[in-house]
Amino acid sequence: MNDKRMRQRTASEDRRTVERLVAAWLAETERHDAGAADEARAGWERGVLSEPAAQDLAIWVTARITDTGFTEDEGPYVAGPVRITPSDKDTVHAWLRARGHRV
């Protein structure tokens, strides 16, 4: 596979990861602060998250890592509504940085 196709495939996979996690983040935010969720959802749909929403997403995805790769002896299992790996977190953080957000 050539480099351009690899980058396109990776960008597409990254976008799906971000979309999956943003949906979970918005659903959780809505349960705790409907106003903030509505504002963040509106920004997401316009393709522009506010800086506070971007920071909230970055913190949320870091705090919600559920798939650490540790065994039971190495660390706790973290239950959650979606599986989030350290790589998923890195993908979301890179996506935010690419849009000018500080992470």
SULURRA-V209692 format. One record per helix or strand of 2 or more residues. SS is the DSSP state (H for helix, E for strand). FROM is the first residue (numbers start at 0). TO is the last residue. If there is no record, write none. Layout:
SS & FROM & TO
SS & FROM & TO
//
This chain:
H & 2 & 31
H & 33 & 45
H & 50 & 62
H & 85 & 97
//
